[in-house]
Amino acid sequence: MADNKAAKPEAEKPKKMTKAAIYQALANETELTRKKVGELFEAMTKIIKKELSKKGPGEFTIPGLLKLRVQRKPATKARKAPNPFKPGEEITIKAKPARNVVRARALKALNDLIK
């Protein structure tokens, strides 16, 4: 039995790209320096922060890839509910503060890339 496992080498899963590898790949594709690519990402981060803040529209689109949207969730009060695992018993669900949640939605062009 042990011989069968040794005979079949498992296919190695490709590893995800690191930040440095992404910067290098973009620098090679665009003929920019890695420093310029880093500055581009910093600028994009500032723009996204401004657009998704309370003073911004709460939505940002990366053309052809993603649409980022802030969903503002209101606070919830603590409440009692039936325990789904022990019928007849009640559990207390904790209160949650108001919060902002970022939702990312892939656009059609990105969905077509992965098909």
SULDA-V546653 format. One record per backbone hydrogen bond with DSSP energy under -1.0 kcal/mol. CO is the residue of the C=O (numbers start at 1). NH is the residue of the N-H. If there is no record, write none. Layout:
co nh
CO NH
CO NH
This chain:
co nh
1 5
2 6
3 7
4 8
18 22
19 23
20 24
21 25
22 26
23 27
24 28
25 29
26 30
27 31
33 37
34 38
35 39
36 40
37 41
38 42
39 43
40 44
41 45
42 46
43 47
44 48
45 49
46 50
47 51
48 52
51 58
58 70
60 68
62 65
62 66
65 107
66 62
67 105
68 60
69 103
71 101
73 99
76 96
79 93
81 91
86 89
89 83
91 81
93 79
96 76
99 73
101 71
103 69
105 67
107 111
108 112
109 113
110 114
